[in-house]
């Protein structure tokens, strides 16, 4: 096995080991509006959502029951794959034309009278542009894939059951008669019910 395969195996081992070593917290004794007595909270929910999204994009969003995000995930990753494929095909087209031209064969960019539409230097520049665009499309696609995993993880962390409804934060405006002006601030409220 090569070094990258060893790293991938080690990463997969650590992720699955971390997933299997955790337990569910059962029978939460907190009484509030957001967590019911006896309801269990799964601390592995974020890790599972991220793992599912890593295995198949959009599966973590389905695990979080946010089905409306799945078309967005596939649209984003699909767009990146489309542009990668298109740039790769154009690069192959210009490479083939350049190789045919330097070997003395006619290519698709030759005119009817034998004068080429694009010079050899133009074919080389076009190849360089499509190499850059192909690589950029690959990095953007990988970034969108990683963003899919991160979004599933964060969304599982921000589950509504995990927040206490007794904590509130809202802006406040107060009229100060001595200064004859309005004072703005933040009002933080916590109920101890």
C-alpha positions as CSV (number, residue, x, y, z in Angstrom):
1,X,0.0,0.0,0.0
2,X,1.2,3.5,-0.7
3,X,1.4,6.4,1.7
4,X,-1.9,8.0,0.8
5,X,-3.7,4.7,1.1
6,X,-2.1,4.2,4.6
7,X,-3.3,7.6,5.6
8,X,-6.8,7.0,4.3
9,X,-7.0,3.7,6.1
10,X,-5.7,5.3,9.4
11,X,-8.3,8.1,9.1
12,X,-11.1,5.7,8.4
13,X,-10.0,3.6,11.4
14,X,-9.9,6.6,13.7
15,X,-13.3,7.8,12.6
16,X,-15.0,4.4,13.0
17,X,-13.2,3.8,16.4
18,X,-14.5,7.2,17.6
19,X,-18.0,6.4,16.5
20,X,-18.1,3.0,18.2
21,X,-16.6,4.1,21.5
22,X,-19.3,6.5,22.4
23,X,-22.6,5.8,24.1
24,X,-26.0,7.5,24.1
25,X,-26.9,9.7,27.0
26,X,-30.3,8.4,28.2
27,X,-32.9,9.8,30.6
28,X,-31.9,13.4,30.7
29,X,-33.1,15.0,33.9
30,X,-33.2,18.6,32.7
31,X,-36.7,20.1,32.8
32,X,-37.2,22.8,30.2
33,X,-39.2,23.6,27.2
34,X,-36.7,22.1,24.8
35,X,-35.7,18.8,26.4
36,X,-38.3,16.4,27.7
37,X,-37.8,14.1,30.6
38,X,-36.7,10.7,29.5
39,X,-35.8,11.9,25.9
40,X,-32.4,10.7,24.9
41,X,-29.9,12.9,23.1
42,X,-27.4,11.3,20.9
43,X,-23.9,12.9,21.2
44,X,-22.8,11.1,18.1
45,X,-25.4,12.7,15.9
46,X,-22.9,15.3,14.5
47,X,-20.3,12.6,13.9
48,X,-22.7,10.3,12.2
49,X,-24.1,13.1,10.0
50,X,-20.6,14.1,8.9
51,X,-19.7,10.4,8.3
52,X,-22.8,9.8,6.2
53,X,-22.2,13.0,4.2
54,X,-18.6,11.8,3.6
55,X,-19.8,8.4,2.3
56,X,-22.5,9.8,0.1
57,X,-23.1,13.6,-0.3
58,X,-26.5,14.5,1.0
59,X,-26.9,11.5,3.2
60,X,-25.9,13.5,6.3
61,X,-28.6,16.1,5.4
62,X,-31.1,13.2,5.1
63,X,-29.9,11.9,8.5
64,X,-30.6,15.4,10.0
65,X,-34.0,15.3,8.3
66,X,-33.2,18.4,6.2
67,X,-34.3,16.9,2.9
68,X,-34.6,20.2,1.2
69,X,-30.8,20.6,1.3
70,X,-30.1,17.5,-0.7
71,X,-30.8,19.0,-4.2
72,X,-28.6,22.0,-3.2
73,X,-25.8,19.6,-2.3
74,X,-26.1,17.7,-5.5
75,X,-26.5,20.8,-7.6
76,X,-23.3,22.3,-6.2
77,X,-21.2,19.2,-6.5
78,X,-22.7,18.4,-9.9
79,X,-21.9,21.8,-11.2
80,X,-18.3,21.4,-10.1
81,X,-18.0,18.0,-11.7
82,X,-19.6,19.4,-14.9
83,X,-17.0,22.2,-15.2
84,X,-14.1,19.9,-14.4
85,X,-15.3,17.5,-17.1
86,X,-15.8,20.3,-19.6
87,X,-12.4,21.8,-19.0
88,X,-10.8,18.4,-19.3
89,X,-12.5,17.7,-22.6
90,X,-11.4,21.1,-24.0
91,X,-7.8,20.5,-22.8
92,X,-7.8,17.2,-24.6
93,X,-9.1,18.8,-27.7
94,X,-6.4,21.4,-27.8
95,X,-3.7,18.9,-26.9
96,X,-4.8,16.6,-29.7
97,X,-4.8,19.5,-32.2
98,X,-1.3,20.6,-31.0
99,X,0.1,17.1,-31.3
100,X,-1.3,16.7,-34.8
101,X,0.1,20.0,-35.9
102,X,3.6,19.4,-34.6
103,X,3.6,15.9,-36.3
104,X,2.5,17.5,-39.6
105,X,-1.1,16.3,-39.7
106,X,-4.1,18.5,-40.2
107,X,-6.1,19.4,-37.1
108,X,-9.5,20.8,-36.4
109,X,-8.2,24.4,-36.3
110,X,-6.8,24.4,-39.9
111,X,-8.6,26.7,-42.3
112,X,-9.8,25.8,-45.8
113,X,-6.9,27.4,-47.4
114,X,-4.3,25.8,-45.1
115,X,-4.0,28.8,-42.8
116,X,-4.7,27.8,-39.2
117,X,-7.3,29.7,-37.2
118,X,-5.1,29.3,-34.1
119,X,-1.3,29.3,-34.1
120,X,0.9,26.7,-32.3
121,X,1.6,29.3,-29.6
122,X,-2.2,29.9,-29.3
123,X,-2.8,26.1,-28.9
124,X,-0.2,26.0,-26.1
125,X,-1.7,29.0,-24.3
126,X,-5.2,27.5,-24.6
127,X,-3.9,24.3,-23.0
128,X,-2.4,26.3,-20.1
129,X,-5.7,28.1,-19.6
130,X,-7.7,24.8,-19.6
131,X,-5.2,23.2,-17.2
132,X,-5.7,26.1,-14.8
133,X,-9.5,26.0,-15.2
134,X,-9.6,22.2,-14.7
135,X,-7.5,22.3,-11.6
136,X,-9.6,25.2,-10.2
137,X,-12.8,23.2,-10.9
138,X,-11.3,20.2,-9.1
139,X,-10.4,22.3,-6.0
140,X,-13.8,24.0,-5.9
141,X,-15.6,20.6,-6.2
142,X,-13.5,19.2,-3.4
143,X,-14.3,22.3,-1.4
144,X,-18.0,21.9,-2.0
145,X,-17.7,18.3,-1.0
146,X,-16.0,19.3,2.3
147,X,-18.6,22.0,2.8
148,X,-21.3,19.4,2.5
149,X,-19.7,17.4,5.3
150,X,-19.2,20.4,7.5
151,X,-22.7,21.6,7.0
152,X,-24.2,18.2,8.0
153,X,-22.0,18.2,11.1
154,X,-22.9,21.8,12.2
155,X,-26.6,21.3,11.4
156,X,-26.6,18.2,13.7
157,X,-24.8,20.2,16.4
158,X,-27.4,23.0,16.1
159,X,-30.4,20.6,16.6
160,X,-33.3,22.5,18.3
161,X,-33.4,20.0,21.1
162,X,-29.9,21.0,22.3
163,X,-30.8,24.6,23.1
164,X,-32.6,25.9,26.2
165,X,-35.5,28.1,25.3
166,X,-35.2,30.0,28.6
167,X,-32.2,31.9,27.3
168,X,-33.0,34.9,25.1
169,X,-31.0,37.7,23.5
170,X,-32.6,40.7,21.9
171,X,-31.7,44.2,21.1
172,X,-33.2,46.9,23.2
173,X,-33.7,50.7,22.8
174,X,-34.0,53.0,25.8
175,X,-34.8,56.6,25.8
176,X,-32.5,58.6,28.1
177,X,-34.4,61.9,29.1
178,X,-31.2,63.5,30.6
179,X,-29.3,63.2,27.3
180,X,-32.4,63.5,25.1
181,X,-31.3,60.6,23.0
182,X,-31.9,57.0,22.4
183,X,-29.5,54.4,23.8
184,X,-29.2,51.0,22.2
185,X,-28.1,47.9,23.9
186,X,-28.5,44.2,24.2
187,X,-31.0,42.6,26.6
188,X,-30.0,39.2,27.9
189,X,-32.6,37.2,29.7
190,X,-32.3,33.8,31.5
191,X,-35.3,32.2,33.2
192,X,-34.4,29.8,36.1
193,X,-37.6,27.8,35.8
